[in-house]
Amino acid sequence: MAKKLVIKVTAGADAPERCSQAFTVAAVAVASGVEVSLWLTGESSWFALPGRAAEFELPHAAPLPDLIDSILASGHITLCTQCAARREITEDDVLKGVRIAGAQVFVQEAMADGAQALVY
């Protein structure tokens, strides 16, 4: 098993099942003791903002705020720099514990020894 799981989620409310799967896999991995780095890109970028995850609904899926809380408890959530800029989101706007970083950091994490990258 990979020592680190790097997950990039590109979907938000526009593709709720794909979005929920990414957050669910990240939360299960954290609960299993895997080091997790979840990247928010595209429409998932909005979930870096307080209150936005509470607006997301998908039948038979765990509540997105709960998944985010569990990921942040032991893992990392990063908002893509360009995605944030396109949406005029700044570091002052995001949930506590969410960082903003760019493609160079994503590539470093994804290419690290023992890392496995997934894209949803």
C-alpha positions in Angstrom: 0.0 0.0 0.0 1.2 3.5 -0.8 2.6 5.5 2.1 0.9 8.6 0.8 -2.3 9.1 -1.2 -2.6 12.3 -3.2 -6.1 12.9 -4.5 -7.2 15.6 -6.9 -10.9 16.3 -7.0 -12.0 18.3 -10.0 -15.8 17.9 -9.6 -18.2 19.7 -7.3 -21.9 20.0 -7.3 -21.7 19.7 -11.1 -20.8 16.0 -10.8 -21.9 15.1 -7.2 -21.2 11.4 -7.3 -17.6 11.8 -8.5 -17.1 14.6 -6.0 -18.4 12.6 -3.1 -16.3 9.6 -4.1 -13.1 11.6 -3.9 -13.9 13.0 -0.4 -15.1 9.6 0.8 -11.9 7.8 -0.4 -9.8 10.5 1.2 -11.6 10.2 4.5 -11.5 6.4 4.5 -7.7 6.5 3.8 -7.1 9.0 6.7 -9.1 6.7 9.0 -7.0 3.8 7.8 -3.8 5.6 8.8 -2.7 6.6 5.3 -1.1 10.0 4.8 -3.6 12.0 2.6 -3.3 15.1 0.6 -6.6 16.2 -1.0 -6.4 18.8 -3.7 -9.5 20.9 -4.6 -9.5 22.1 -8.2 -12.2 23.2 -10.7 -15.7 23.2 -9.2 -14.6 21.5 -6.0 -12.7 24.7 -5.2 -15.8 26.2 -3.6 -15.6 23.6 -0.8 -12.6 25.4 0.6 -15.0 28.1 1.7 -16.8 28.0 5.1 -20.4 26.8 4.7 -20.2 25.6 1.1 -19.9 21.9 1.9 -23.1 22.1 3.9 -24.9 23.1 0.8 -23.8 19.9 -1.0 -26.3 17.0 -0.9 -26.1 13.5 -2.3 -28.5 10.7 -1.2 -26.8 7.8 0.6 -23.5 9.7 0.9 -21.8 10.9 4.0 -22.2 14.6 4.7 -19.4 16.6 3.0 -18.7 18.7 6.1 -18.1 15.6 8.1 -15.7 14.2 5.5 -13.8 17.5 5.3 -13.5 17.6 9.1 -12.1 14.0 9.2 -9.6 14.7 6.4 -8.4 17.9 8.0 -8.0 16.1 11.4 -5.1 14.0 10.1 -4.6 14.9 6.5 -4.1 17.9 4.3 -6.5 19.8 2.0 -5.0 22.2 -0.6 -6.8 24.6 -2.9 -5.3 25.0 -6.4 -3.7 28.5 -6.7 -5.1 29.2 -10.2 -8.5 27.8 -9.3 -8.6 30.1 -6.3 -7.6 33.1 -8.3 -10.2 32.4 -11.0 -12.8 32.4 -8.2 -11.3 35.4 -6.3 -10.7 33.1 -3.3 -7.9 34.2 -1.0 -6.1 32.6 2.0 -8.3 34.8 4.3 -11.4 33.2 2.8 -10.7 29.5 3.2 -11.5 27.1 6.0 -8.9 26.8 8.8 -6.3 24.3 7.8 -6.8 24.6 4.0 -3.8 25.9 2.2 -3.5 27.4 -1.3 -0.7 26.0 -3.5 0.1 25.4 -7.1 0.9 22.7 -9.6 4.6 22.5 -8.6 3.6 21.3 -5.1 1.0 18.9 -6.5 3.7 17.3 -8.8 6.2 17.1 -5.9 3.6 15.3 -3.7 2.4 13.0 -6.5 5.9 12.0 -7.6 7.3 11.4 -4.1 8.5 7.9 -3.2 5.6 5.8 -1.9 2.9 8.1 -3.2 -0.1 7.1 -5.2 -2.1 9.7 -7.0 -5.8 9.6 -7.9 -7.8 12.1 -9.9 -11.6 12.3 -9.6 
